[in-house]
Amino acid sequence: MTQTALDFSHKPTPAELGLKPGNHANLIYSRLLEGELTNAEIVRGIGCFNSTGRVSDLRAKLKPYLVEIEARQVKKGLFSYRLRG
């Protein structure tokens, strides 16, 4: 019997997470799949004024996939988010 290597680099698609097309969580997650994102970009670019709430929702959905959203403070009031896992 051959054991295959586990792939922990897989990031689930928005559909796998059950995110509806066009909603804020879907737009934020799709953007995070492309790279780092700030809370200012979430508000101005996506139009979501509850960025912390949506990121929290996404963290819960990503937990079973062993994927985390890492936050880092850039300066006062500005945070950067990225996917890790």
Biopython code that builds the backbone (N, CA, C, O; Angstrom):
import numpy as np
from Bio.PDB.StructureBuilder import StructureBuilder

atoms = [
    (1, "MET", "N", (0.839, -1.174, 0.000)),
    (1, "MET", "CA", (0.000, 0.000, 0.000)),
    (1, "MET", "C", (0.889, 1.244, 0.000)),
    (1, "MET", "O", (1.873, 1.314, 0.737)),
    (2, "THR", "N", (0.541, 2.203, -0.816)),
    (2, "THR", "CA", (1.298, 3.441, -0.911)),
    (2, "THR", "C", (0.522, 4.564, -0.244)),
    (2, "THR", "O", (-0.664, 4.756, -0.511)),
    (3, "GLN", "N", (1.191, 5.296, 0.614)),
    (3, "GLN", "CA", (0.543, 6.432, 1.267)),
    (3, "GLN", "C", (0.889, 7.687, 0.486)),
    (3, "GLN", "O", (2.057, 7.966, 0.216)),
    (4, "THR", "N", (-0.134, 8.433, 0.131)),
    (4, "THR", "CA", (0.093, 9.679, -0.601)),
    (4, "THR", "C", (0.310, 10.809, 0.392)),
    (4, "THR", "O", (-0.156, 10.752, 1.531)),
    (5, "ALA", "N", (1.006, 11.810, -0.044)),
    (5, "ALA", "CA", (1.273, 12.972, 0.799)),
    (5, "ALA", "C", (-0.001, 13.805, 0.953)),
    (5, "ALA", "O", (-0.794, 13.935, 0.020)),
    (6, "LEU", "N", (-0.171, 14.353, 2.125)),
    (6, "LEU", "CA", (-1.312, 15.232, 2.363)),
    (6, "LEU", "C", (-1.008, 16.614, 1.812)),
    (6, "LEU", "O", (0.106, 17.120, 1.950)),
    (7, "ASP", "N", (-1.993, 17.208, 1.198)),
    (7, "ASP", "CA", (-1.825, 18.546, 0.629)),
    (7, "ASP", "C", (-2.539, 19.548, 1.524)),
    (7, "ASP", "O", (-3.765, 19.646, 1.497)),
    (8, "PHE", "N", (-1.765, 20.299, 2.324)),
    (8, "PHE", "CA", (-2.345, 21.295, 3.209)),
    (8, "PHE", "C", (-2.374, 22.680, 2.566)),
    (8, "PHE", "O", (-2.740, 23.657, 3.218)),
    (9, "SER", "N", (-1.996, 22.770, 1.307)),
    (9, "SER", "CA", (-1.979, 24.069, 0.642)),
    (9, "SER", "C", (-3.295, 24.376, -0.065)),
    (9, "SER", "O", (-3.461, 25.467, -0.612)),
    (10, "HIS", "N", (-4.237, 23.425, -0.062)),
    (10, "HIS", "CA", (-5.514, 23.637, -0.739)),
    (10, "HIS", "C", (-6.341, 24.688, -0.010)),
    (10, "HIS", "O", (-6.600, 24.571, 1.188)),
    (11, "LYS", "N", (-6.744, 25.696, -0.733)),
    (11, "LYS", "CA", (-7.657, 26.708, -0.211)),
    (11, "LYS", "C", (-9.020, 26.434, -0.833)),
    (11, "LYS", "O", (-9.136, 26.381, -2.057)),
    (12, "PRO", "N", (-10.051, 26.260, -0.012)),
    (12, "PRO", "CA", (-11.374, 25.968, -0.570)),
    (12, "PRO", "C", (-11.892, 27.119, -1.430)),
    (12, "PRO", "O", (-11.540, 28.279, -1.215)),
    (13, "THR", "N", (-12.717, 26.784, -2.388)),
    (13, "THR", "CA", (-13.334, 27.806, -3.229)),
    (13, "THR", "C", (-14.472, 28.457, -2.450)),
    (13, "THR", "O", (-14.948, 27.891, -1.467)),
    (14, "PRO", "N", (-14.914, 29.639, -2.876)),
    (14, "PRO", "CA", (-16.069, 30.253, -2.225)),
    (14, "PRO", "C", (-17.291, 29.331, -2.220)),
    (14, "PRO", "O", (-18.041, 29.308, -1.245)),
    (15, "ALA", "N", (-17.494, 28.582, -3.287)),
    (15, "ALA", "CA", (-18.632, 27.659, -3.355)),
    (15, "ALA", "C", (-18.497, 26.542, -2.331)),
    (15, "ALA", "O", (-19.489, 26.145, -1.720)),
    (16, "GLU", "N", (-17.278, 26.024, -2.130)),
    (16, "GLU", "CA", (-17.056, 24.984, -1.130)),
    (16, "GLU", "C", (-17.383, 25.476, 0.277)),
    (16, "GLU", "O", (-17.788, 24.689, 1.133)),
    (17, "LEU", "N", (-17.208, 26.773, 0.518)),
    (17, "LEU", "CA", (-17.520, 27.359, 1.818)),
    (17, "LEU", "C", (-19.002, 27.715, 1.947)),
    (17, "LEU", "O", (-19.459, 28.104, 3.021)),
    (18, "GLY", "N", (-19.748, 27.581, 0.851)),
    (18, "GLY", "CA", (-21.168, 27.915, 0.881)),
    (18, "GLY", "C", (-21.438, 29.403, 0.794)),
    (18, "GLY", "O", (-22.480, 29.875, 1.247)),
    (19, "LEU", "N", (-20.501, 30.151, 0.212)),
    (19, "LEU", "CA", (-20.671, 31.602, 0.082)),
    (19, "LEU", "C", (-21.481, 31.924, -1.167)),
    (19, "LEU", "O", (-21.196, 31.421, -2.254)),
    (20, "LYS", "N", (-22.481, 32.757, -0.999)),
    (20, "LYS", "CA", (-23.325, 33.139, -2.131)),
    (20, "LYS", "C", (-22.584, 34.125, -3.022)),
    (20, "LYS", "O", (-21.930, 35.042, -2.526)),
    (21, "PRO", "N", (-22.683, 33.939, -4.338)),
    (21, "PRO", "CA", (-22.020, 34.862, -5.264)),
    (21, "PRO", "C", (-22.476, 36.302, -5.034)),
    (21, "PRO", "O", (-23.669, 36.587, -4.927)),
    (22, "GLY", "N", (-21.496, 37.197, -4.961)),
    (22, "GLY", "CA", (-21.802, 38.621, -4.847)),
    (22, "GLY", "C", (-21.964, 39.131, -3.424)),
    (22, "GLY", "O", (-21.973, 40.346, -3.222)),
    (23, "ASN", "N", (-22.095, 38.239, -2.405)),
    (23, "ASN", "CA", (-22.225, 38.781, -1.047)),
    (23, "ASN", "C", (-20.857, 39.208, -0.523)),
    (23, "ASN", "O", (-19.826, 38.839, -1.085)),
    (24, "HIS", "N", (-20.855, 39.990, 0.558)),
    (24, "HIS", "CA", (-19.604, 40.563, 1.047)),
    (24, "HIS", "C", (-18.575, 39.502, 1.436)),
    (24, "HIS", "O", (-17.394, 39.641, 1.119)),
    (25, "ALA", "N", (-19.009, 38.454, 2.111)),
    (25, "ALA", "CA", (-18.065, 37.411, 2.517)),
    (25, "ALA", "C", (-17.407, 36.773, 1.293)),
    (25, "ALA", "O", (-16.204, 36.515, 1.295)),
    (26, "ASN", "N", (-18.193, 36.522, 0.257)),
    (26, "ASN", "CA", (-17.662, 35.948, -0.978)),
    (26, "ASN", "C", (-16.644, 36.900, -1.610)),
    (26, "ASN", "O", (-15.568, 36.468, -2.023)),
    (27, "LEU", "N", (-16.971, 38.172, -1.687)),
    (27, "LEU", "CA", (-16.073, 39.151, -2.307)),
    (27, "LEU", "C", (-14.765, 39.285, -1.516)),
    (27, "LEU", "O", (-13.687, 39.378, -2.103)),
    (28, "ILE", "N", (-14.866, 39.293, -0.196)),
    (28, "ILE", "CA", (-13.671, 39.404, 0.639)),
    (28, "ILE", "C", (-12.802, 38.155, 0.489)),
    (28, "ILE", "O", (-11.589, 38.257, 0.306)),
    (29, "TYR", "N", (-13.425, 36.980, 0.566)),
    (29, "TYR", "CA", (-12.651, 35.741, 0.463)),
    (29, "TYR", "C", (-12.015, 35.603, -0.925)),
    (29, "TYR", "O", (-10.855, 35.207, -1.041)),
    (30, "SER", "N", (-12.759, 35.922, -1.951)),
    (30, "SER", "CA", (-12.203, 35.846, -3.312)),
    (30, "SER", "C", (-10.991, 36.752, -3.446)),
    (30, "SER", "O", (-10.004, 36.388, -4.085)),
    (31, "ARG", "N", (-11.065, 37.929, -2.844)),
    (31, "ARG", "CA", (-9.944, 38.863, -2.885)),
    (31, "ARG", "C", (-8.764, 38.341, -2.060)),
    (31, "ARG", "O", (-7.610, 38.506, -2.456)),
    (32, "LEU", "N", (-9.049, 37.710, -0.907)),
    (32, "LEU", "CA", (-7.982, 37.138, -0.090)),
    (32, "LEU", "C", (-7.255, 36.006, -0.813)),
    (32, "LEU", "O", (-6.063, 35.793, -0.590)),
    (33, "LEU", "N", (-7.960, 35.284, -1.670)),
    (33, "LEU", "CA", (-7.318, 34.228, -2.451)),
    (33, "LEU", "C", (-6.267, 34.800, -3.393)),
    (33, "LEU", "O", (-5.327, 34.104, -3.776)),
    (34, "GLU", "N", (-6.423, 36.065, -3.764)),
    (34, "GLU", "CA", (-5.460, 36.731, -4.646)),
    (34, "GLU", "C", (-4.261, 37.281, -3.877)),
    (34, "GLU", "O", (-3.190, 37.467, -4.455)),
    (35, "GLY", "N", (-4.429, 37.543, -2.577)),
    (35, "GLY", "CA", (-3.333, 38.102, -1.790)),
    (35, "GLY", "C", (-3.828, 38.929, -0.628)),
    (35, "GLY", "O", (-5.005, 38.894, -0.272)),
    (36, "GLU", "N", (-2.908, 39.674, -0.044)),
    (36, "GLU", "CA", (-3.179, 40.471, 1.141)),
    (36, "GLU", "C", (-4.242, 41.537, 0.880)),
    (36, "GLU", "O", (-4.362, 42.058, -0.229)),
    (37, "LEU", "N", (-5.007, 41.849, 1.924)),
    (37, "LEU", "CA", (-6.133, 42.785, 1.816)),
    (37, "LEU", "C", (-6.206, 43.589, 3.109)),
    (37, "LEU", "O", (-6.028, 43.031, 4.191)),
    (38, "THR", "N", (-6.466, 44.902, 3.011)),
    (38, "THR", "CA", (-6.602, 45.727, 4.214)),
    (38, "THR", "C", (-8.073, 46.005, 4.502)),
    (38, "THR", "O", (-8.934, 45.867, 3.633)),
    (39, "ASN", "N", (-8.335, 46.401, 5.754)),
    (39, "ASN", "CA", (-9.702, 46.752, 6.102)),
    (39, "ASN", "C", (-10.165, 47.985, 5.324)),
    (39, "ASN", "O", (-11.359, 48.124, 5.057)),
    (40, "ALA", "N", (-9.257, 48.874, 4.959)),
    (40, "ALA", "CA", (-9.622, 50.038, 4.145)),
    (40, "ALA", "C", (-10.076, 49.596, 2.754)),
    (40, "ALA", "O", (-11.030, 50.153, 2.210)),
    (41, "GLU", "N", (-9.405, 48.607, 2.178)),
    (41, "GLU", "CA", (-9.810, 48.087, 0.868)),
    (41, "GLU", "C", (-11.174, 47.402, 0.949)),
    (41, "GLU", "O", (-11.971, 47.473, 0.013)),
    (42, "ILE", "N", (-11.433, 46.737, 2.079)),
    (42, "ILE", "CA", (-12.729, 46.081, 2.249)),
    (42, "ILE", "C", (-13.837, 47.122, 2.267)),
    (42, "ILE", "O", (-14.877, 46.937, 1.635)),
    (43, "VAL", "N", (-13.621, 48.215, 2.989)),
    (43, "VAL", "CA", (-14.644, 49.261, 3.082)),
    (43, "VAL", "C", (-14.783, 50.010, 1.766)),
    (43, "VAL", "O", (-15.894, 50.154, 1.255)),
    (44, "ARG", "N", (-13.683, 50.485, 1.211)),
    (44, "ARG", "CA", (-13.743, 51.328, 0.008)),
    (44, "ARG", "C", (-13.957, 50.538, -1.276)),
    (44, "ARG", "O", (-14.747, 50.936, -2.132)),
    (45, "GLY", "N", (-13.255, 49.421, -1.408)),
    (45, "GLY", "CA", (-13.323, 48.659, -2.652)),
    (45, "GLY", "C", (-14.507, 47.720, -2.747)),
    (45, "GLY", "O", (-15.090, 47.547, -3.817)),
    (46, "ILE", "N", (-14.864, 47.109, -1.618)),
    (46, "ILE", "CA", (-15.944, 46.127, -1.627)),
    (46, "ILE", "C", (-17.251, 46.739, -1.132)),
    (46, "ILE", "O", (-18.336, 46.267, -1.473)),
    (47, "GLY", "N", (-17.139, 47.798, -0.321)),
    (47, "GLY", "CA", (-18.333, 48.455, 0.189)),
    (47, "GLY", "C", (-18.913, 47.792, 1.426)),
    (47, "GLY", "O", (-20.094, 47.964, 1.730)),
    (48, "CYS", "N", (-18.098, 47.041, 2.136)),
    (48, "CYS", "CA", (-18.541, 46.347, 3.343)),
    (48, "CYS", "C", (-18.053, 47.131, 4.556)),
    (48, "CYS", "O", (-16.849, 47.217, 4.799)),
    (49, "PHE", "N", (-18.984, 47.701, 5.318)),
    (49, "PHE", "CA", (-18.608, 48.511, 6.468)),
    (49, "PHE", "C", (-18.429, 47.681, 7.740)),
    (49, "PHE", "O", (-17.993, 48.210, 8.762)),
    (50, "ASN", "N", (-18.756, 46.399, 7.690)),
    (50, "ASN", "CA", (-18.564, 45.503, 8.827)),
    (50, "ASN", "C", (-17.453, 44.504, 8.496)),
    (50, "ASN", "O", (-17.678, 43.294, 8.476)),
    (51, "SER", "N", (-16.259, 45.025, 8.239)),
    (51, "SER", "CA", (-15.158, 44.153, 7.814)),
    (51, "SER", "C", (-14.786, 43.152, 8.890)),
    (51, "SER", "O", (-14.518, 41.993, 8.573)),
    (52, "THR", "N", (-14.758, 43.556, 10.153)),
    (52, "THR", "CA", (-14.376, 42.621, 11.209)),
    (52, "THR", "C", (-15.399, 41.494, 11.357)),
    (52, "THR", "O", (-15.029, 40.350, 11.622)),
    (53, "GLY", "N", (-16.663, 41.810, 11.190)),
    (53, "GLY", "CA", (-17.705, 40.784, 11.265)),
    (53, "GLY", "C", (-17.600, 39.766, 10.149)),
    (53, "GLY", "O", (-17.719, 38.563, 10.381)),
    (54, "ARG", "N", (-17.375, 40.258, 8.920)),
    (54, "ARG", "CA", (-17.255, 39.331, 7.796)),
    (54, "ARG", "C", (-16.004, 38.485, 7.908)),
    (54, "ARG", "O", (-16.038, 37.296, 7.590)),
    (55, "VAL", "N", (-14.899, 39.067, 8.354)),
    (55, "VAL", "CA", (-13.662, 38.302, 8.524)),
    (55, "VAL", "C", (-13.871, 37.240, 9.598)),
    (55, "VAL", "O", (-13.389, 36.116, 9.458)),
    (56, "SER", "N", (-14.577, 37.579, 10.654)),
    (56, "SER", "CA", (-14.879, 36.612, 11.706)),
    (56, "SER", "C", (-15.730, 35.463, 11.155)),
    (56, "SER", "O", (-15.474, 34.300, 11.468)),
    (57, "ASP", "N", (-16.734, 35.780, 10.342)),
    (57, "ASP", "CA", (-17.555, 34.744, 9.704)),
    (57, "ASP", "C", (-16.696, 33.822, 8.842)),
    (57, "ASP", "O", (-16.861, 32.603, 8.870)),
    (58, "LEU", "N", (-15.781, 34.412, 8.081)),
    (58, "LEU", "CA", (-14.912, 33.624, 7.210)),
    (58, "LEU", "C", (-13.973, 32.737, 8.017)),
    (58, "LEU", "O", (-13.709, 31.598, 7.632)),
    (59, "ARG", "N", (-13.471, 33.249, 9.125)),
    (59, "ARG", "CA", (-12.590, 32.431, 9.979)),
    (59, "ARG", "C", (-13.303, 31.163, 10.425)),
    (59, "ARG", "O", (-12.721, 30.079, 10.413)),
    (60, "ALA", "N", (-14.563, 31.302, 10.817)),
    (60, "ALA", "CA", (-15.338, 30.139, 11.269)),
    (60, "ALA", "C", (-15.540, 29.138, 10.137)),
    (60, "ALA", "O", (-15.449, 27.930, 10.358)),
    (61, "LYS", "N", (-15.811, 29.623, 8.928)),
    (61, "LYS", "CA", (-16.029, 28.738, 7.785)),
    (61, "LYS", "C", (-14.739, 28.040, 7.350)),
    (61, "LYS", "O", (-14.779, 26.914, 6.853)),
    (62, "LEU", "N", (-13.601, 28.702, 7.535)),
    (62, "LEU", "CA", (-12.316, 28.155, 7.106)),
    (62, "LEU", "C", (-11.692, 27.200, 8.116)),
    (62, "LEU", "O", (-10.809, 26.419, 7.759)),
    (63, "LYS", "N", (-12.127, 27.246, 9.350)),
    (63, "LYS", "CA", (-11.524, 26.435, 10.409)),
    (63, "LYS", "C", (-11.466, 24.943, 10.073)),
    (63, "LYS", "O", (-10.420, 24.329, 10.284)),
    (64, "PRO", "N", (-12.545, 24.327, 9.557)),
    (64, "PRO", "CA", (-12.459, 22.895, 9.228)),
    (64, "PRO", "C", (-11.432, 22.571, 8.133)),
    (64, "PRO", "O", (-10.989, 21.429, 8.018)),
    (65, "TYR", "N", (-11.060, 23.562, 7.342)),
    (65, "TYR", "CA", (-10.097, 23.368, 6.253)),
    (65, "TYR", "C", (-8.664, 23.650, 6.707)),
    (65, "TYR", "O", (-7.729, 23.582, 5.908)),
    (66, "LEU", "N", (-8.496, 23.970, 8.003)),
    (66, "LEU", "CA", (-7.191, 24.309, 8.573)),
    (66, "LEU", "C", (-6.550, 25.512, 7.880)),
    (66, "LEU", "O", (-5.331, 25.587, 7.730)),
    (67, "VAL", "N", (-7.389, 26.434, 7.468)),
    (67, "VAL", "CA", (-6.937, 27.684, 6.859)),
    (67, "VAL", "C", (-7.318, 28.809, 7.812)),
    (67, "VAL", "O", (-8.438, 28.849, 8.321)),
    (68, "GLU", "N", (-6.389, 29.714, 8.049)),
    (68, "GLU", "CA", (-6.635, 30.826, 8.952)),
    (68, "GLU", "C", (-6.509, 32.148, 8.215)),
    (68, "GLU", "O", (-5.819, 32.252, 7.202)),
    (69, "ILE", "N", (-7.185, 33.143, 8.740)),
    (69, "ILE", "CA", (-6.994, 34.509, 8.260)),
    (69, "ILE", "C", (-6.139, 35.209, 9.301)),
    (69, "ILE", "O", (-6.546, 35.389, 10.449)),
    (70, "GLU", "N", (-4.961, 35.594, 8.881)),
    (70, "GLU", "CA", (-4.013, 36.247, 9.775)),
    (70, "GLU", "C", (-4.192, 37.757, 9.659)),
    (70, "GLU", "O", (-4.261, 38.295, 8.554)),
    (71, "ALA", "N", (-4.266, 38.436, 10.794)),
    (71, "ALA", "CA", (-4.397, 39.895, 10.810)),
    (71, "ALA", "C", (-3.125, 40.495, 11.388)),
    (71, "ALA", "O", (-2.518, 39.953, 12.312)),
    (72, "ARG", "N", (-2.741, 41.626, 10.820)),
    (72, "ARG", "CA", (-1.572, 42.340, 11.333)),
    (72, "ARG", "C", (-1.875, 43.827, 11.257)),
    (72, "ARG", "O", (-2.394, 44.318, 10.255)),
    (73, "GLN", "N", (-1.545, 44.535, 12.329)),
    (73, "GLN", "CA", (-1.791, 45.971, 12.365)),
    (73, "GLN", "C", (-0.696, 46.691, 11.590)),
    (73, "GLN", "O", (0.490, 46.551, 11.889)),
    (74, "VAL", "N", (-1.112, 47.463, 10.588)),
    (74, "VAL", "CA", (-0.173, 48.227, 9.773)),
    (74, "VAL", "C", (0.130, 49.548, 10.464)),
    (74, "VAL", "O", (1.286, 49.949, 10.593)),
    (75, "LYS", "N", (-0.927, 50.213, 10.905)),
    (75, "LYS", "CA", (-0.830, 51.428, 11.717)),
    (75, "LYS", "C", (-2.160, 51.572, 12.443)),
    (75, "LYS", "O", (-3.061, 50.754, 12.260)),
    (76, "LYS", "N", (-2.286, 52.593, 13.254)),
    (76, "LYS", "CA", (-3.507, 52.757, 14.043)),
    (76, "LYS", "C", (-4.738, 52.783, 13.129)),
    (76, "LYS", "O", (-4.862, 53.640, 12.255)),
    (77, "GLY", "N", (-5.633, 51.833, 13.351)),
    (77, "GLY", "CA", (-6.877, 51.768, 12.582)),
    (77, "GLY", "C", (-6.774, 51.052, 11.246)),
    (77, "GLY", "O", (-7.792, 50.862, 10.580)),
    (78, "LEU", "N", (-5.581, 50.651, 10.834)),
    (78, "LEU", "CA", (-5.409, 49.966, 9.547)),
    (78, "LEU", "C", (-4.829, 48.573, 9.787)),
    (78, "LEU", "O", (-3.743, 48.419, 10.345)),
    (79, "PHE", "N", (-5.586, 47.567, 9.351)),
    (79, "PHE", "CA", (-5.171, 46.182, 9.507)),
    (79, "PHE", "C", (-5.073, 45.511, 8.150)),
    (79, "PHE", "O", (-5.817, 45.825, 7.221)),
    (80, "SER", "N", (-4.143, 44.587, 8.062)),
    (80, "SER", "CA", (-3.939, 43.820, 6.841)),
    (80, "SER", "C", (-4.298, 42.367, 7.133)),
    (80, "SER", "O", (-3.934, 41.823, 8.175)),
    (81, "TYR", "N", (-5.014, 41.751, 6.203)),
    (81, "TYR", "CA", (-5.437, 40.346, 6.342)),
    (81, "TYR", "C", (-4.828, 39.522, 5.227)),
    (81, "TYR", "O", (-4.674, 39.986, 4.097)),
    (82, "ARG", "N", (-4.480, 38.274, 5.570)),
    (82, "ARG", "CA", (-3.993, 37.350, 4.557)),
    (82, "ARG", "C", (-4.357, 35.920, 4.984)),
    (82, "ARG", "O", (-4.573, 35.648, 6.165)),
    (83, "LEU", "N", (-4.419, 35.025, 4.011)),
    (83, "LEU", "CA", (-4.719, 33.624, 4.288)),
    (83, "LEU", "C", (-3.442, 32.906, 4.665)),
    (83, "LEU", "O", (-2.379, 33.154, 4.097)),
    (84, "ARG", "N", (-3.565, 32.011, 5.634)),
    (84, "ARG", "CA", (-2.427, 31.212, 6.057)),
    (84, "ARG", "C", (-2.915, 29.792, 6.289)),
    (84, "ARG", "O", (-3.938, 29.572, 6.937)),
    (85, "GLY", "N", (-2.185, 28.847, 5.762)),
    (85, "GLY", "CA", (-2.548, 27.453, 5.986)),
    (85, "GLY", "C", (-2.567, 26.640, 4.742)),
    (85, "GLY", "O", (-2.858, 25.445, 4.789)),
]
sb = StructureBuilder()
sb.init_structure("model")
sb.init_model(0)
sb.init_chain("A")
sb.init_seg("    ")
for serial, (resi, resn, name, xyz) in enumerate(atoms, 1):
    if name == "N":
        sb.init_residue(resn, " ", resi, " ")
    sb.init_atom(name, np.array(xyz, "f"), 0.0, 1.0, " ", f" {name:<3s}", serial, name[0])
structure = sb.get_structure()
